[in-house]
Amino acid sequence: MIKKLFWLAVPLAVLVISCTKVPVSNRRQVHLLPESQLIGSSLTAYDDFLSKAKVLPDSDPRARRVKEVGTRIQKATEQFLQKRGQAKRLEGFKWQFNCIEDSTVNAWCMPGGMVAVYTGIMELATDDDMLATVMGHEVAHAIARHGNERMSQQYGANLALSILGSASSKSNQQLLQMAGVGTKLGILKFSRTHESESDKLGLVFMSIAGYNPEKAVDFWERMSANGGSVPELLSTHPSDETRIADIKAFLPMIELHTK
């Protein structure tokens, strides 16, 4: 039994060693997987997605708008990281910015800088400052390597439950189930941290790119009015009220991160 627990604990030691800090927030994070591996897998998945999605051609003004704003955010991001000696976070990036004909209010960025913006969210992002809010936020997820961190957290959670399961008798199954619920809520909390972190990083990126970060408040107010929220405790995103309040509080500090 002791030998089994020892081998289960070895990956935890790796997690502790693989520790970095997120730009701007300086929060410590752990990465278990090589980022290059995630980028390679993401590029394959992104190409597969594009082959099935309705990708707008460059002749469409919405597609041009996404590429123009995305390129400016990209250059601002590269400038920010290079100036701070953190350009290593860009290794292996395959920047792409595509607009997808889809009424879903959504946008995302895969590890490696592959971005998709749906026409549904562009109806809410009525000007380029608002669109920069969306794209800066999504690019920030990739720069902060949140995908890698979430996978590492999930692995750690599964490992902890495995150890607890190995050490528990059948009479303690209720305790194990309770631990499982607690772990899931803990991961949701990390996801909300990632969202808030990306909001702040995105505000810095869009500001360097020449967009007005104050318009982020207008955009998220429009998102809030669009509805569809769930209790913050059970959501991977902060509540609309929390997000808007946090953005307003961070706005005066942006200049400190753009010098």
N, C-alpha and C positions, 0 to 999 in steps of 0.2 A: 504493500500500500504506500509506504513512504517513498519507495523508488518511483512509483507511478506519479505521485504528486511532484516529485523533484523534476521529472521530465516535462510535466505540464507547466511547471513554473519557469522553465528556461526561457520560453518566448517572452515572458513578462520582463525578464532582465534585458532582453533586446529592446523592448518598448521603452524602458527607462533610459537606455543609452541613446536611442534615436530621438533626441529631443532638440527642437528648434524653437525660435520665437517668430510670431506673426508680425509683419510690418505694421506700424502705427500703434496697434494695441500692445505689442510686446508680450502677449500671452504665450506661455510655454505650451507646446503641443508635441505629440508623439506621432511618428510615422513608422509603420512597420514595413510597408511595401516600397520598393524603389519607384520613385516618381516616373522614371523612364518607362517602366512596365505599364503603369496606369495610362500614360500618354499614348503608348502604342496601342493598347486595347481601346482607348477612347477614340483614336483616329479610325480604327476599323468600324467601331459602332457608329461613329458620326457619318462615315461614308455610306454605311448601310441605311441609316436613317434618311439621308439625302436622296438615296435611290428610290425610296418609297414615298417621300413627302412631296408636296407641291411647292417646289422652290421657285420663287419669283425670279425672272431673268433680270439682268442688269438694266435692261431698257425700262423696267418698271420703276417709277420714282420712289416707291417705298423701299425697294431693294437698294437703290442708290443711296437713299438716306441712311439705311442701316450700315452700309459699307463705309460711308463717309464719316458718320459718327463713330463707328467702331474703329476705324483707322486712327482717328484722332485720340481715342481712348487708349489704343494700343501704344502709340508713340509717347503719350503722357506716362503710361505705366512703365515703359522701358526707361524713360528719362528718370522717373522717380527711383526705380530700383538701382539703376547704374550709379546715380548720384550718391546713394547710400551703401554702395558696395554689396548689394544683394542681387546682382544680375544673375547669379546662379539659379535663382528661382525661375528664370526664363529658359533654361536649357531644355532643348527638345521641343519647344513650343511650335505649333503649326497653325498660326493665326488664320481663322476663317470667320467671316461674318455673312450669314445668310438670312434672308427674310422668307418666312413660310406662310403660305396662304392657309390660314386656319383661324377660326373665330375664337379659339381658346385664349383666355387672357394669361399668356405665359411667355417666358423667355428663359434660356438656360445656357450655361457654358460648361463644356467638358474640360477635364484636365488637359492642358496643352493649348488652351485658347480657342477652341472650336465653339463658336456661338451660333445660336438659333433664336431669332426673334419672330414671334407669331404676329400676324396682322391684327389679331384680337387685342393684344396689349398696345399696339400702335394707335388704336382708336382712343385710348386713354392718354397716351403720351403724345399730346397734340403739338408739341414743339420740340426742337432739337435738345433743349435743356432737359426736358422730361425724358426724352429717349436716352440721353446720356446718363441720366439717373439709373435707368434700367440696365443699360449695357455696362456702366461702370460697376454696378453692383454684381452683375454676373461674372465679369472678368475678375473681380476681386475674389470670388470663390476659388477660381483657378490659381490665382497668385498666392492666396493663403493656404493652398493645398488642402482645402476642407474635405475633398473627396477621399484623399488618402487618410486623413485623420478619422473620418467617420468609419471607414473600413477597419482601421486599427482599433477604434473604440468597440466596434461590434465584435471583433475577434477577441478582445480582452474580456468583454462581457460574456461571450460564449465560453471562454476558458474558465472564468471565475465560476460560472454555473456548473461547468463540468467538474471542477474541483469540489464544489459544494455537494454535487450529486454523488461523487465517489465517496465522500466522507459521511454522507447522510444515510440513515436507515430508511426503510419504507415508512416507518412511523413519522418521519420528518418530511414527507412529501409536501405537506401544506406549507411548511417553512420555505421549501425550495420554490414552490409556486409564487409565494409572496416575494421572494428575492427576484424572481424573473420579472414580475410587474415593476418592482422598484428599479431594476436595471433598464427596462424600456423607457421609463419616465426620465431616468438619468440621461439617456442618449437623446431624448427629445430636448432636454435642457441644453445639451451641448449643441444641438442643431439650432436652437434659438440664439445661442452665443455666436454661432457661425453667421447667422443672418445679420445680427447687429454689427458684427465685425466687418462684414462685407458692405453694409451700409456706409460705415465710416471710411473704409478704404476707397469705396466707389466715389464718395464725395471728394476725397483728395484727388483721385484720378481725373474726375470730370472738371475740377477746378483748374488743375494744371493744363488740361486740354482746352481751356478757355470757355467752359460752360459755367452757368450760374448755379452754384450748389443750393442756393435758397429755393430754387424751383423744385427741389426734391420734396419739400414739404407739400407743395401744390400737387405733385404727382401722387404721393401716398394718401393725401386727403381724397383725391379722386378714386384711388383704389379702395379706400375705406367706404366711400359712398357707393361703390360698385357691389359691396356686400360679400357674403360668403365666408365670414369669419367663424372660428370655433374657439372654445375656451383656451386661453393661453397655456394652461397646464398640459393640455392634451394636443398641443399644436407644435409643429416643427418651426413655426415662425412666431415672432413676438406679436402681441396684439397690436392692432392699428394704433391705438392710443399710445402704447409704450414706444412703438417704433417712431412715431412722429415726435414725441417728447424727446427721445434720445437724439434724433437728428437735429432738432432745434438746439439742444444743449451742446452738440458737437460743432455746430456751424462756426461759433467764434474761435474755435481751436484749429480750424483748417489751415489758417495761415502759418501756424507753427510747423506744419508738416509739408508745406509747399516751398519753403525757403531753400 
